[in-house]
Amino acid sequence: MSESSPLKPHTLRTCILMAVLGFVVIPLLYALGLIRIETVNMYGRYLCFALVAIGLDLIWGYTGILSLCQALFFTAGAYAMGMYMAHQYPSADNPEIPQSLYVVYPYGVGQSKGEEILPWFWAPFRSFPLTLLLAIAVPAGIAALIGFSGFKSRVRGVYFSILTQAITVAAYLFVSDNNMFLCGTNGLSQFKDFLGFDMGSTGFKMSLYLITVATVLVVYVLCSLMVGSRFGRILVAIRDNETALRFKGYRPHIYKLIVFMLAGGLAGLGGMLYIPQMQIITPSDLAPMKSILIVVWVAVGGRGSLSGAVVGALLVNLIYSWLTSPITVGGVAVWSPDYWPIVLGLMFIAVVLVIPTGLVNVRIPTKFFKKGSA
């Protein structure tokens, strides 16, 4: 590959591998009957998580900012698309109100059945094109508000992490309240169809999976180009020595704000693709543990490596899928899903202590391949 090529050889190889696995291997395994469509659907959901992990890697791995509110951006994107989907299934008693909202509508004093009013912020989500825009713009806008107030005030390190975690907890309480007209703890569900397609059909699930694969590939390529550019080098300089960069005349808070908004938009994009495949989103997806889990994905895969973010998100969730099911041998239970948090904690500790650079950055010493080596 020539030096003038915009993509590095490693990035190109990763793209080819992802394309072959996503577009060829998985559909072929399904066509041969070796995996079910539910498994394909599960892979699609985990690829949505990979989009969130890529965003976190941009701000944590490359810029050195540990954000604990990525779950907030992910859920905002999912709620945006979920509100559009909810409009497709209106209540039989009041066609102006989606069924998801109708069952938990917070009636005011003197208000009775049949007098429900659609909240003003639900109205824009009747339009699919506008929903696509808002599912990315809303999380990016929230990130802009958090980032501007934090970065302009030079909030750094653990203090910024605490700030973002506190905002996520506040958002969790806000969304869980029925009076906020976001369906409370029930969340958004009871979807009927999506753009006229049956959401339970095999064709719909396979199509959405392929769209998700394509989206991850495009995002990976664009982010790889970005981190390899001058902008990306400035992000790394912020991580390594922000003070020195400021003395050279740069304004680091501008660059941090831009990349933080980008990470928020990517998380929103992941949430937007996630909810048609999961068909439910609740405030539990905003729980503080969710944002910490995203950090674990990036740490396990490899901080400061976009491919590591993808690998970590997929690997940890595949292990989660396997270990959160009871395992029996000869009718005797040898594994309980209750053990999963212990495994997750040990996995994170092992990565920090043994391979702090993550799985994708592990290098086998060349001496083991030299002739005559022990």
C-alpha positions in Angstrom: 0.0 0.0 0.0 1.4 3.4 -1.0 2.2 6.1 1.5 -0.3 8.4 -0.2 -3.2 6.0 0.7 -5.5 7.7 3.2 -5.9 4.4 5.1 -3.1 2.6 6.9 -2.5 -1.0 6.1 -3.7 -2.1 9.5 -7.0 -0.1 9.1 -7.5 -1.5 5.6 -7.0 -5.1 6.8 -9.4 -4.5 9.7 -12.1 -3.2 7.3 -11.7 -6.1 5.0 -12.0 -8.6 7.9 -15.0 -6.8 9.3 -16.7 -6.7 5.9 -16.1 -10.4 5.3 -17.3 -11.5 8.7 -20.3 -9.1 8.7 -21.5 -9.4 5.1 -20.4 -12.9 4.2 -19.7 -15.2 7.1 -22.7 -14.5 9.3 -25.3 -14.4 6.5 -23.8 -17.7 5.2 -23.9 -19.4 8.6 -27.6 -18.4 8.7 -28.3 -19.6 5.2 -26.8 -22.9 6.1 -28.9 -23.2 9.2 -26.0 -23.1 11.6 -27.3 -20.1 13.4 -30.8 -18.7 13.9 -32.1 -15.3 12.9 -32.2 -14.5 16.6 -28.5 -14.9 16.8 -28.0 -12.6 13.8 -30.3 -10.1 15.5 -28.1 -10.3 18.6 -25.0 -9.6 16.6 -26.7 -6.6 15.1 -27.4 -5.2 18.6 -23.9 -5.8 19.7 -22.6 -3.9 16.7 -24.7 -0.9 17.9 -22.7 -1.1 21.1 -19.5 -1.0 19.0 -20.6 2.4 17.7 -20.8 3.7 21.3 -17.4 2.1 22.1 -15.8 3.9 19.1 -17.1 7.2 20.4 -15.8 6.6 23.9 -12.4 5.6 22.5 -12.1 8.9 20.6 -12.6 10.9 23.8 -10.9 8.5 26.3 -8.3 6.6 24.3 -7.2 9.5 22.0 -8.1 12.6 24.0 -7.6 11.3 27.5 -11.1 12.3 28.8 -12.9 9.6 30.7 -16.6 10.2 30.2 -19.2 8.2 32.2 -22.3 9.5 30.3 -22.1 7.6 27.0 -25.2 5.6 28.1 -27.1 8.9 28.3 -26.3 9.7 24.6 -27.1 6.1 23.5 -30.4 6.2 25.3 -31.3 9.6 23.9 -30.8 8.3 20.4 -32.8 5.2 21.2 -35.7 7.2 22.7 -35.8 9.5 19.6 -36.3 6.5 17.3 -38.5 4.8 19.8 -40.9 7.8 19.8 -41.2 7.6 16.1 -41.9 3.9 16.2 -44.4 4.5 19.0 -46.4 6.9 16.7 -47.0 3.9 14.4 -49.1 2.2 17.0 -51.6 4.8 18.4 -54.1 4.1 21.2 -57.5 2.8 20.1 -59.2 5.1 22.6 -57.2 8.2 21.5 -55.5 8.0 18.1 -53.5 11.1 18.8 -51.6 9.3 21.6 -49.2 6.4 21.1 -50.2 3.3 22.9 -46.9 3.2 24.9 -47.7 6.7 26.3 -51.4 6.0 26.8 -50.9 3.1 29.2 -48.9 5.3 31.6 -50.3 8.8 30.8 -49.9 11.1 33.8 -53.3 12.6 34.0 -53.6 16.1 35.5 -56.2 17.2 38.1 -59.6 17.1 36.5 -58.3 15.3 33.4 -59.9 11.9 32.5 -59.7 9.2 29.8 -60.1 10.6 26.3 -58.6 14.0 27.2 -55.0 13.1 26.7 -52.9 15.7 24.9 -49.8 14.8 22.9 -46.8 16.5 24.5 -45.2 19.1 22.2 -41.8 17.4 22.1 -43.4 14.2 20.7 -44.7 15.9 17.6 -41.4 16.2 15.6 -41.0 12.4 15.8 -43.9 11.8 13.5 -41.5 12.4 10.6 -39.0 9.7 9.9 -36.4 12.0 8.2 -36.6 14.5 11.1 -36.3 11.6 13.6 -33.1 10.4 11.9 -31.7 13.9 12.3 -32.8 14.4 15.9 -31.6 10.9 17.0 -28.1 12.2 16.3 -28.5 15.9 16.9 -30.1 15.6 20.4 -27.3 13.5 21.9 -24.7 15.7 20.2 -26.6 18.8 21.6 -26.6 17.3 25.1 -22.9 16.6 24.7 -22.3 20.2 23.6 -24.0 21.5 26.8 -22.0 19.2 29.1 -18.7 19.7 27.2 -18.9 23.5 26.9 -19.6 24.0 30.6 -17.0 21.5 31.7 -14.2 22.1 29.2 -14.5 25.9 29.3 -14.1 25.7 33.1 -11.1 23.4 32.6 -12.7 20.5 34.5 -10.4 17.6 34.0 -9.6 14.1 35.1 -11.7 12.3 37.7 -13.7 15.5 38.3 -15.1 15.4 34.8 -15.9 11.7 35.2 -17.8 12.4 38.4 -19.6 15.3 36.7 -20.7 13.1 33.7 -21.8 10.3 36.0 -23.9 12.7 38.1 -25.6 14.0 35.0 -26.4 10.5 33.9 -27.9 9.6 37.3 -30.0 12.8 37.1 -31.2 11.9 33.6 -32.1 8.4 34.8 -34.4 9.9 37.5 -35.8 12.4 35.1 -36.7 9.8 32.4 -38.1 7.4 35.1 -40.7 9.9 36.3 -44.1 9.4 34.7 -44.8 13.2 34.8 -42.0 13.7 32.2 -44.3 12.1 29.5 -41.6 9.6 28.5 -43.5 6.5 29.6 -41.7 6.3 33.0 -40.1 3.0 34.0 -42.1 1.1 31.4 -40.0 2.8 28.7 -41.0 2.6 25.0 -42.3 -0.7 23.6 -45.5 -2.1 22.1 -44.2 -1.3 18.6 -46.3 -2.5 15.6 -44.2 -2.1 12.5 -41.3 0.0 11.1 -41.8 1.9 7.9 -44.5 -0.6 7.0 -42.3 -3.6 7.6 -43.1 -6.4 10.1 -40.5 -6.1 12.8 -40.7 -9.8 13.6 -40.0 -11.0 10.1 -36.7 -12.6 9.1 -36.2 -10.2 6.2 -36.5 -7.2 8.5 -34.1 -8.5 11.1 -31.5 -9.5 8.4 -31.8 -6.2 6.6 -31.3 -4.2 9.8 -28.3 -6.3 10.7 -26.7 -5.6 7.3 -27.4 -1.9 7.7 -25.8 -1.9 11.1 -22.7 -3.7 9.7 -22.4 -1.1 6.9 -22.8 1.8 9.4 -20.1 0.4 11.7 -17.7 0.1 8.7 -18.4 3.6 7.5 -17.9 5.0 11.0 -14.7 3.1 11.6 -13.2 4.3 8.3 -14.2 7.9 8.9 -12.9 7.9 12.5 -9.7 6.2 11.4 -9.1 9.0 8.8 -9.9 11.6 11.5 -7.4 10.2 14.1 -4.7 10.0 11.4 -5.2 13.6 10.5 -3.8 16.8 12.0 -7.0 17.0 14.1 -6.3 13.5 15.5 -2.7 14.4 16.4 -4.0 17.4 18.3 -6.3 15.2 20.3 -3.3 13.0 21.2 -1.4 16.1 22.2 -4.2 17.1 24.5 -4.1 13.7 26.1 -0.3 13.7 26.6 0.3 17.4 27.6 -2.7 19.7 27.4 -0.8 22.6 29.2 2.0 22.6 26.7 -0.5 22.6 23.8 -2.2 25.6 25.3 1.1 27.5 25.6 1.6 26.9 21.8 -1.5 29.0 21.1 -4.1 26.2 20.7 -7.4 26.2 22.5 -7.8 22.6 23.7 -11.3 23.1 25.0 -12.6 23.7 21.4 -11.1 20.4 20.2 -12.4 18.5 23.3 -15.8 19.9 22.7 -15.9 18.8 19.0 -14.8 15.3 19.8 -17.1 15.0 22.7 -20.0 16.1 20.5 -18.9 13.5 17.9 -18.8 10.8 20.5 -22.3 11.8 21.6 -23.6 11.7 18.1 -22.1 8.2 17.5 -23.7 6.9 20.7 -27.0 8.4 19.5 -26.6 6.7 16.1 -26.0 3.4 17.9 -29.1 3.8 20.0 -31.1 4.7 16.9 -30.1 1.4 15.3 -30.5 -0.6 18.5 -34.1 0.0 19.3 -35.6 -1.5 16.1 -33.6 -4.6 16.8 -34.3 -4.8 20.5 -37.8 -3.4 20.3 -37.7 -1.9 23.7 -35.8 0.9 25.6 -36.3 1.7 29.3 -34.6 4.0 31.8 -32.6 1.0 33.0 -30.4 1.6 30.0 -29.4 4.8 31.6 -28.3 3.2 34.9 -24.8 4.2 36.0 -23.5 0.7 35.5 -24.2 0.9 31.8 -21.7 3.8 31.2 -19.1 2.0 33.3 -19.7 -1.2 31.2 -18.9 0.8 28.1 -15.6 1.8 29.6 -14.9 -1.9 30.3 -15.5 -2.7 26.6 -12.9 -0.1 25.5 -10.4 -1.1 28.1 -10.6 -4.8 27.3 -10.4 -4.3 23.5 -7.7 -1.7 23.6 -7.8 2.0 24.6 -6.5 4.2 21.8 -7.3 1.7 19.1 -10.6 2.0 17.2 -10.5 -1.7 16.3 -10.0 -2.5 20.0 -13.2 -0.6 20.8 -15.1 -2.8 18.3 -13.4 -6.0 19.5 -14.0 -5.2 23.1 -17.7 -4.4 22.6 -18.4 -7.6 20.7 -16.2 -9.8 22.9 -17.5 -8.7 26.3 -21.1 -8.9 25.1 -20.7 -12.3 23.6 -19.2 -13.6 26.8 -22.1 -11.9 28.7 -24.6 -13.6 26.4 -23.0 -17.0 27.2 -22.4 -16.5 30.9 -25.8 -15.1 31.8 -27.5 -18.3 30.9 -27.6 -21.2 33.4 -25.2 -24.0 32.6 -25.9 -27.6 33.7 -23.8 -30.8 33.4 -25.7 -34.0 33.9 -28.6 -32.1 35.3 -26.5 -30.4 37.9 -26.2 -26.6 37.8 -22.5 -25.6 37.5 -23.0 -22.0 36.6 -25.4 -19.3 37.6 -26.0 -15.9 35.8 -25.5 -14.3 39.2 -21.7 -15.0 38.8 -21.5 -12.6 35.8 -20.6 -9.4 37.7 -17.7 -11.3 39.3 -16.4 -12.4 35.9 -16.7 -8.9 34.5 -14.8 -7.4 37.5 -12.0 -10.0 37.2 -11.8 -9.4 33.5 -11.3 -5.7 33.9 -8.7 -6.2 36.7 -6.8 -8.7 34.6 -6.7 -6.3 31.6 -5.5 -3.4 33.8 -2.8 -5.4 35.5 -1.7 -7.8 32.8 -2.4 -6.2 29.4 -3.2 -2.5 30.1 -3.0 -1.7 26.4 -5.9 -4.1 25.6 -6.3 -7.3 23.7 -5.7 -5.9 20.2 -2.4 -4.3 21.2 -0.9 -7.5 22.6 2.4 -8.3 20.9 4.1 -11.7 21.1 7.9 -11.2 21.5 9.7 -12.0 18.3 12.3 -14.1 20.2 9.7 -16.9 20.4 9.9 -17.2 16.6 13.6 -17.1 16.3 15.4 -20.2 15.2 16.9 -22.2 18.1 14.9 -20.3 20.7 13.9 -22.2 23.8 
